[in-house]
Amino acid sequence: MRRHVEPVRVEFVDTDAGGRIHHTAALRWAERAEHALLRACGWPELTSFPRRRISVEFLAPLRFGDEVEVEIAASRVGRTSVTWAWRMVRAGATCVVGETTCVYVGADGRPAPVPVALREVLGVQPDDAGTTDQAGRGPGGSETSENCTTRSDSSGA
C-alpha cells in the first residue's frame, strides 16, 4: 500500500481565538497530503476527486508552532471512489485522525470507475466484490514488505 508523510507546521493563520488549530486546517493539510501522494505516484488528475464524505476526530490540541506529520494512505478503493485514511502526529502522538471519501469523476463531471492504473500506483487492488477494504490498515497500520512510503522534504514553512 502506498503511503505518504507530509510535514506541516502550525502557522498563526491556522489557529482559532483559543490558540488551537481551527478545524478546517486539518482538512487542508489532509488534502495537501493527498495531492502530494498522488503527485508522487505520477497521477496528474488532482481535480477529479470531489469530496463525498469527511470524518475527523480531534484527540489532542495542536497549537501555533507545532510541527506535525500528516500520514495518508488509501484505505479503501470502491468502484468509483477512493477513501483516504489520515492522521496527524506530533512528537509520536496522534492528535487528529480522519477519513475522506472522494468520488472519481470523468470529464463530464459524473462518477466514473477508478482507473486500474490508479489502483496499481496506490497498491490497492479490488477483492472479489470489486472493492478493497483495508479498515484498520491505513496510516499507522501494520506494515508489509509491499508498503511504500513517500515523504515530502518541506515543512510548509
Secondary structure as UniProt FT lines:
FT   STRAND          2..9
FT   HELIX           12..14
FT   TURN            17..18
FT   STRAND          20..21
FT   HELIX           23..40
FT   TURN            41..42
FT   TURN            46..47
FT   STRAND          51..58
FT   TURN            64..65
FT   STRAND          67..77
FT   STRAND          81..90
FT   TURN            91..92
FT   STRAND          93..103
FT   TURN            107..108
FT   HELIX           116..122
FT   TURN            128..129
FT   STRAND          132..133
FT   TURN            135..136
FT   TURN            139..140
FT   TURN            145..146
FT   STRAND          148..151
//
